Amino acid sequence: MHSLDTYAADKIQRLEAASLMRRLRPTRRTAGAFVERDGRRLLSFSCNDYLGLSQHPAVKAAAQAAVETYGAGSGASRLVTGDTPLLSELETRLARLKGTQACVVFGSGYLANTGVIPTFAGKGDIVLVDELAHACIWAGAQLSGARILPFAHNDTDHLAALLAEHRSSARHALVATDGVFSMDGDIAPLDWLSAVCEANDAWLLSDDAHGVGVLAHGRGSAALFPEAQIPFQMGTLSKALGAYGGYLCGSQAVVDLLKTRARTLVYTTGLPPAAAAAALAALDIVEGDPALTALPLAKARAFTQAVGLPAATSPIVPVIIGEAQDALDASRALEAEGFLVVAIRPPTVAAGAARLRIAFSAEHPDAEVARLAQLVKPYVKARP
Ligand SMILES: Cc1ncc(COP(=O)(O)O)c(C=O)c1O
């Protein structure tokens, strides 16, 4: 065997032994939060399509019309010929939603964070990252070449202590956190983080991938903290907005610099027109139907009440199982009952903290939420 294949096969064997091997499973998503997998129809509690908008007739029609008008792909980097007119319209709409001067759209949320952080931080700077922040924030921090200082989850005292120790020797300081934590569903104390940043001339980046469309009438987690100063408001079009792509909302100067310097904007093809059109149609729905945007959190709260967990603060509810194999077994048991609740294992979460990550959608029938709660309750009770 070629040494490369030996290396890969050996690694796979070790991952299998630790119940950490992951495999792609072809999944056909359909309306009503259902999926078809291996010939079975399951109600999914693992999609981030919190409002079901990826299947909404108006969103799909907008994407189809954009393909007819502009074609399937955008053909080049936005700075060359890939800047379809839909993108500036989308940026205006997102900036309005977030209450910022300007916005820039990236190819994905991952590309946004890996482009934004290295544009504003480099050698001689510090990037302070919440320990539970999303992988693409860590990737952006690593790409920047700045010194990375992790701070304990949502711990503003620890953040302040790190800044007290390191801020004066660094040129710039950037603090990065999820607004809604993707695997835990809790919310960052953006007001306190902002106060610590303002006191230390540090720049706060909040990733609202799981907040936009579902918190504060769809405006996202930052809108829960109107006093907070958040110069980098990052997010994605790929979850509640049902499309694909990422964005950074901020001041005109910040956005102008990103448009000329962010490597993940300059050296990659622009977002396809269909994705931009779908996101625009989704924004119409989000802005026009606040009652819809409130449903995922309401369903999550009904679930946490039924199973005896603290009240949900976002549509994401983790049920910590512990070992990876136990989480897989729990997920399989729910699948047998017609529910798709994918097990989340290390390295996405810490060792010993494998879990069921339950994501609630506006489309989930209340009776099914109640039935899932009855099935999940024994796992909640089993915890010390
Ligand atoms: C908190 C967070 N940030 C960023 C991303 C990446 O966004 P995208 O899927 O648009 O690349 C995700 C999930 O994928 C996420 O959960």
PDBQT file of the ligand as one rigid body, heavy atoms in Angstrom, charges set to zero:
ROOT
HETATM    1  C1  LIG A 401     -21.318  29.846  14.913  1.00  0.00    +0.000 C 
HETATM    2  C2  LIG A 401     -21.072  29.529  13.474  1.00  0.00    +0.000 A 
HETATM    3  N1  LIG A 401     -20.333  30.373  12.742  1.00  0.00    +0.000 NA
HETATM    4  C3  LIG A 401     -20.088  30.152  11.452  1.00  0.00    +0.000 A 
HETATM    5  C4  LIG A 401     -20.579  29.043  10.810  1.00  0.00    +0.000 A 
HETATM    6  C5  LIG A 401     -20.241  28.838   9.385  1.00  0.00    +0.000 C 
HETATM    7  O1  LIG A 401     -21.257  29.355   8.562  1.00  0.00    +0.000 OA
HETATM    8  P1  LIG A 401     -21.449  28.762   7.110  1.00  0.00    +0.000 P 
HETATM    9  O2  LIG A 401     -22.156  27.460   7.257  1.00  0.00    +0.000 OA
HETATM   10  O3  LIG A 401     -22.254  29.795   6.391  1.00  0.00    +0.000 OA
HETATM   11  O4  LIG A 401     -20.086  28.585   6.532  1.00  0.00    +0.000 OA
HETATM   12  C6  LIG A 401     -21.358  28.123  11.537  1.00  0.00    +0.000 A 
HETATM   13  C7  LIG A 401     -21.925  26.905  10.968  1.00  0.00    +0.000 C 
HETATM   14  O5  LIG A 401     -21.731  26.391   9.956  1.00  0.00    +0.000 OA
HETATM   15  C8  LIG A 401     -21.601  28.377  12.903  1.00  0.00    +0.000 A 
HETATM   16  O6  LIG A 401     -22.322  27.514  13.630  1.00  0.00    +0.000 OA
ENDROOT
TORSDOF 0
